[in-house]
Amino acid sequence: IGIFVLFTLLYQTLFFTFSECTPGMRYARIGLCTFSDDNPTRRQMRQRILACALAACPLGLGYLWAMLDEDGLGWHDRISRIYQRSY
């Protein structure tokens, strides 16, 4: 499981450092947007990766929170103030 998490973080770090999205996000036509409806900077996207790791740490509770949240946002969305939207 640790290797899977490491590769996931590496994958996202590489794509969010050199591109605006991952190939899967591009295929699904999903983009990232800040709460103020701006495009996030690369620095903000890298901070989101750390927030994703933090949300996954307590047995994935940060992701499960999205089912209870009225806006459908997880901890990593709230921490980074970035969410996914379709385009």
N, C-alpha and C positions, 0 to 999 in steps of 0.2 A: 504494500500500500504506500509506503514511503517513497518508493521509486516512481510510482504513478503520480503522486503529488508533486515530486520534483520535476518530472517531465511536463506536467501540466503547467506549472509555474514558469518553466523555461520556455515552453511553447508560447504562452501568452506574453511573456516578457519580450521575446524576439519579435513577435508580430506587432505588439503595441509600441515597440521602440522604432521599428522601421516602416510601419504601415498604420493605417487607421483602423483596421479590423483584421480578424482572422479569416482564412478562406471559408470556414463554415458560416461565419457571420455574413460574409459577402454572398454566399450561395443562398442563405435563408433570407437575405435582404433585411438584415438587422443592423442598426447602427447605434452608437452610443451618443447620448445627449446629456448635457448638464441640466440641473433643475431650473436654470435660467434660460433654457432653450438655445444654448450655444454649443458649438462643437468643442469637445474637451481637448485640452492640450495633451501632448505626449506625456508630460509630467503627471498630469491628473490621471491619465490612463494607467501609468505605472503605479500610482498610489492606489488605484482601484484593485490592482493585482494583490497588493499587500492586504487590502481590506477583504478580498476574497479568501485569502489564506486565514485571516483572523476569523471570518465567519464560519469557516470549515472546522476550525480547531475544536470547539466544544461539541463534538459528535454531529457536526453539520447543522446545529441549531440555528445558525445565522441564515441558512438557506431555507430551513423549515419555517422560519418566521414569515417568509413571504406568503405562505398559505393563510396566515392569520392577519396579515397586514391589509388594511382597507384598500391600499393602492397596489398591492401585490409586490411590494419592494422588500428585499432582504436586507440584512445588516450591511452587507458590502455596498448596496445601493445608497443607503442612508449615510454611511460613513464617508463615502467618496463623493456623494451628491451628484452621481451619474447614474443614469438608467438606460436600459435598452429600449429601442423603439423600432418599429418597422418603417421602411421607406418604400 
